[in-house]
Amino acid sequence: MDYDIFNGDADGIIALLQLRLANPKESTLITGVKRDINLMAKINAKAGDNLTVLDISMEKNMVALKLALDSGAEVFYADHHRSGDILEHEYLSAHIDLDANTCTALIIDNLLDGQFHAWAITAAYGDNLIAKADGLADIAGLSVEQKTQLKELGTLINYNGYGASVEDLHFSPAVLYQMLLKYASPFDVIADKASPFYQLQAAYQSDMDSALAIKAQYKSEKLGLFELPNEAWARRISGVYGNLLANLLPNSAHAVLTKNADGTYMVSLRAPLNNKQGAGEICSSFDTGGGREAAAGIDALPKTSIAEFIEVVEGKY
């Protein structure tokens, strides 16, 4: 059996999109909201199975990965998050790059020799690798208008991945992936007035307007911290709102705290764009935390730990 296991954000969706545009395959899709990264545990792999795993931390999936390999399943694994010690196994093909200026879709782009390069650039924009994406777009000869279009599409696909559950989202990531798979180019998505681009565009603007109306809960030269309510719009906008803040003030770290139903907070942390390191280390020091150098998160930060979180972030930067 073939499984495609992928993060539900722009990077995960577009990484798989490139692979399946290049090599169409009927598969069982395993995905979820952006924070749902223990995806390999959702299947019981066996000998003869083929697993494609994209944009989820190997470190967080190590137990399930070992079980799959020991069962005789073959695994193709591409990612840019914390990996731990990368396994060496005859059934594992690992393509891991922890550079803060890459993403999984760019790893796949390299493996495919740029076959769907505009999609890879879209993913880089969606993963907030703006300077990297701009550079690639310039090399590709894209116009300012085309760059703006890809940036917006990447942002919207990424925005759709945030939520406490799939019910918070406008599209299930698996459904959104399947809808986008019929477009060989991201420009075709934008040209099609019936594509999900336009529904996401209107929803994004509404949610962002709500977020922009909220003042910072804490502000210093090193950190801006914003607290959002326990509402679906807040859960949807939290990640891309953090990216927007990071781009507005590139010398500062930014944290968006969205209240969970139990009173804890879901945290989206962005390292300063001019110092893209340490976010994963900071968040991993708290229970339910993890991520990468430039961007990371905590699923359930107790209110009593917010002061400690602020202290740790400011101590890092």
C-alpha positions in Angstrom: 0.0 0.0 0.0 1.2 3.5 -0.8 0.9 6.3 1.8 1.5 10.0 1.4 2.1 11.5 4.8 2.5 15.3 4.9 2.2 18.4 6.9 -1.1 20.3 6.2 0.6 23.7 5.6 1.8 25.2 2.4 5.2 23.5 2.5 3.9 20.0 3.1 1.1 20.3 0.6 3.3 21.8 -2.2 6.1 19.3 -1.5 3.7 16.5 -2.2 2.1 18.4 -5.1 5.4 18.5 -6.9 6.1 14.8 -6.4 2.7 13.7 -7.6 2.7 16.1 -10.6 6.0 14.5 -11.6 5.1 10.9 -10.5 1.3 10.4 -10.3 0.3 7.7 -7.8 -2.9 6.5 -6.1 -2.2 6.7 -2.4 -3.8 7.0 1.1 -3.4 10.6 2.3 -2.3 11.1 5.9 -2.3 14.8 7.1 -4.0 17.2 9.5 -3.7 20.7 10.8 -0.2 22.3 10.8 0.5 21.3 14.5 -0.5 17.7 13.9 3.0 16.3 13.2 2.9 12.9 14.8 1.4 11.6 11.6 3.4 8.4 11.1 1.7 7.0 14.3 -1.6 7.1 12.4 -0.7 4.1 10.2 0.3 0.5 10.8 2.9 0.0 8.1 3.8 -3.5 7.0 6.2 -5.1 4.5 5.7 -4.0 1.0 4.2 -0.6 1.9 5.7 2.5 0.5 5.6 5.6 2.7 6.4 9.2 1.4 6.8 11.4 4.5 7.1 15.2 4.0 7.6 18.2 6.2 7.2 16.6 9.6 10.0 16.3 12.2 11.9 13.0 12.1 12.7 13.5 15.7 9.0 13.6 16.6 8.2 10.6 14.5 11.2 8.5 15.3 9.4 5.7 17.2 6.8 5.2 14.4 9.5 5.5 11.7 11.6 2.7 13.3 8.5 0.5 13.5 7.7 1.1 9.9 11.3 0.3 8.7 11.5 -2.8 11.0 8.2 -4.0 9.5 9.8 -4.0 6.0 8.1 -0.8 4.7 10.1 1.5 2.4 10.2 5.1 3.5 11.1 8.3 1.5 11.5 11.1 4.0 12.1 14.8 3.2 12.1 17.5 5.8 13.7 20.6 7.3 12.6 20.4 11.0 14.5 19.0 14.0 15.6 15.5 13.0 17.6 14.1 15.9 20.1 11.5 14.8 19.1 10.6 11.2 18.6 6.8 10.9 20.6 4.8 8.5 18.5 1.9 7.1 18.4 0.1 3.9 14.7 0.9 3.5 15.1 4.6 4.3 15.8 7.3 1.8 16.3 10.5 3.9 16.6 14.0 2.5 17.0 16.2 5.5 18.2 19.8 5.4 18.1 21.9 8.5 19.2 25.2 6.9 17.0 28.0 8.2 16.7 29.3 4.6 15.2 26.2 3.0 11.9 24.2 3.3 10.7 20.8 2.3 9.3 21.9 -1.1 12.7 23.4 -2.0 14.3 20.1 -1.1 11.8 18.3 -3.5 12.4 21.0 -6.1 16.1 20.1 -6.1 15.4 16.4 -6.4 13.1 17.1 -9.3 15.6 19.5 -11.0 13.1 22.4 -10.9 10.4 20.6 -12.8 7.7 22.6 -11.0 9.8 25.5 -9.8 7.0 28.1 -9.5 5.3 25.8 -7.1 8.4 25.5 -5.0 8.8 29.3 -4.9 5.2 29.5 -3.8 5.9 27.2 -0.9 9.0 29.2 0.1 6.8 32.3 0.3 4.2 30.4 2.3 6.9 29.3 4.7 7.9 32.9 5.2 11.2 32.5 3.4 10.5 35.8 1.7 14.1 36.8 0.8 14.9 33.3 -0.4 11.7 33.1 -2.5 12.3 36.6 -4.0 15.8 35.6 -5.0 14.6 32.4 -6.7 11.8 34.3 -8.4 14.3 36.9 -9.7 16.6 34.2 -11.1 13.5 32.6 -12.7 12.8 35.9 -14.4 9.4 36.5 -12.7 7.9 39.9 -12.7 7.0 41.9 -9.6 3.3 41.1 -10.2 4.0 37.4 -10.5 6.1 37.4 -7.3 3.2 39.2 -5.5 0.8 36.5 -6.8 2.9 33.6 -5.7 3.5 35.2 -2.3 -0.2 35.7 -1.7 -1.1 32.1 -2.8 1.6 30.6 -0.6 0.4 32.7 2.3 -3.2 31.6 1.8 -2.3 27.9 1.6 -0.3 28.2 4.7 -3.1 30.2 6.5 -5.5 27.3 5.8 -3.3 24.9 7.8 -3.7 26.6 11.2 -6.3 25.5 13.7 -6.9 23.3 16.7 -8.7 20.8 14.5 -9.6 20.3 10.9 -13.0 21.8 11.7 -11.4 25.2 12.2 -10.1 25.2 8.7 -11.7 26.3 5.5 -10.5 23.2 3.7 -9.2 19.9 5.0 -5.5 19.9 4.0 -6.1 16.6 2.1 -9.0 18.2 0.2 -7.0 21.3 -0.6 -4.1 19.2 -1.9 -6.5 17.3 -4.1 -8.0 20.5 -5.4 -4.6 22.0 -6.2 -3.3 18.8 -7.9 -5.1 19.6 -11.1 -3.0 22.8 -11.6 0.5 22.2 -13.1 1.3 25.8 -12.3 0.3 28.1 -9.4 -0.5 30.8 -11.9 -3.2 28.5 -13.2 -4.8 28.5 -9.7 -4.9 32.2 -9.7 -6.3 32.4 -13.2 -9.2 30.1 -12.3 -11.9 32.1 -10.6 -13.4 28.9 -9.3 -10.2 27.8 -7.5 -9.9 27.8 -3.7 -7.6 30.9 -4.0 -10.5 33.3 -4.0 -12.4 31.8 -1.0 -9.2 31.7 1.0 -8.4 35.3 0.0 -11.7 36.7 1.4 -11.5 34.6 4.6 -7.9 35.6 5.2 -8.6 39.3 5.0 -11.5 39.0 7.5 -9.4 37.1 10.0 -6.4 39.4 9.6 -8.5 42.5 10.2 -9.6 41.0 13.5 -6.0 40.2 14.5 -4.7 43.6 13.6 -7.3 45.2 15.9 -5.5 43.6 19.0 -2.8 45.5 20.8 0.4 43.9 22.0 0.2 42.3 25.4 3.9 42.7 25.9 6.4 44.8 23.9 10.2 45.3 24.2 13.1 45.8 21.8 13.6 42.0 21.7 10.0 40.6 21.7 6.5 41.5 20.7 3.8 39.2 22.3 0.2 39.2 21.2 -2.7 37.4 22.8 -5.6 36.1 20.7 -8.9 34.7 22.0 -10.2 31.1 22.0 -12.0 31.6 18.7 -11.7 29.8 15.3 -10.6 32.9 13.4 -7.8 33.4 15.9 -6.6 29.9 15.6 -6.6 30.2 11.8 -4.7 33.4 11.6 -2.1 32.8 14.4 0.7 31.6 12.2 0.5 33.9 9.2 -0.1 36.8 11.6 3.2 35.9 13.3 4.9 35.9 9.9 3.4 39.3 9.1 4.7 40.8 12.4 8.1 39.2 11.8 8.4 40.9 8.4 7.3 44.3 9.8 9.9 44.3 12.6 12.8 42.0 11.4 15.1 42.8 14.4 12.6 41.5 17.0 11.2 38.1 17.9 7.4 37.8 17.9 5.0 35.4 19.7 1.3 35.0 19.0 -0.5 33.3 21.9 -3.9 31.9 21.1 -6.0 30.8 24.1 -7.0 27.1 24.2 -10.3 25.8 25.6 -8.5 24.6 28.8 -7.0 28.0 29.5 -3.5 27.2 28.2 -2.1 28.9 25.1 -1.0 27.7 21.7 2.2 29.6 20.9 3.6 30.6 17.5 7.1 32.0 17.9 9.1 33.7 15.1 12.8 34.4 15.6 13.9 37.8 14.4 14.2 37.7 10.6 17.7 39.1 10.9 18.7 36.4 13.3 16.9 33.3 12.2 18.0 30.9 14.9 16.9 29.5 18.3 13.1 29.4 18.0 13.0 25.6 18.0 15.4 25.4 20.9 13.3 27.8 22.9 9.9 26.1 22.3 11.4 22.6 22.7 12.4 23.6 26.3 8.7 23.7 27.2 6.4 20.7 27.3 4.4 20.3 24.0 6.9 22.5 22.2 9.0 22.1 19.1 9.9 23.5 15.7 12.8 24.8 13.6 15.4 27.6 13.9 13.3 30.4 12.4 9.8 29.4 13.5 8.5 27.1 16.2 5.5 26.6 18.6 4.1 25.3 21.8 0.8 23.5 21.8 -0.2 24.1 25.4 1.7 26.7 27.4 0.2 27.3 30.9 -0.7 30.9 31.7 1.7 30.6 34.7 4.6 30.0 32.3 4.2 33.1 30.1 6.6 35.2 32.2 9.2 32.4 32.0 8.6 32.1 28.2 9.2 35.9 27.8 12.4 35.6 29.9 13.7 32.7 27.9 13.0 34.5 24.6 14.6 37.7 25.7 17.6 35.8 27.1 18.1 34.1 23.8 18.0 37.3 21.7 
